[in-house]
Amino acid sequence: MGGTGVEGLRVEGKQLGSEAFRHRPKHHIVVMDRKPLSITRRAFVLSAAAAALGPRPPALAQAGIHTRPIPSTGDRLPAVGMGTWLTFDVGADSWLRDERAKVLQAFFDLGGSVVDSSPMYGSSQKVLGYCLESIGGTAP
């Protein structure tokens, strides 16, 4: 008996063989990959840093940063900043701290200036302080 090419696959946690598809037309078959796509936080941060450190598209470089005024003073702040909750909560691991310093430097190089932090974010404030020191002091 000819196989359907789906022997050994799992769909929604169930083991599937050719019998599962015997009476279904081919165009109704949904075959899922054997391994779900996943990415670690480390891989994501490194990819984001690599993308940020790469060449900037001309339109992005010329567009500038969208700002909004603080109602009481009129001072303008960027409408979007960078949060530190999960990304910078890496503890004392020196390699991870150095990688976060690269992310922070790329953020500043691209015009970012607002960084959100809280004592409730684990080690992120200490890591942020380490990163600021390692890239030259304080934020612009």
Secondary structure by P-SEA (a helix, b strand, c coil): ccccccccccccccccccccccccccccbbbbccccccccaaaaaaaaaaaaacccccccccccbbbbcccccccccccbbbbccccccccccaaaaaaaaaaaaaaaaacccbbbbcccccaaaaaaaaaaaaaccccc
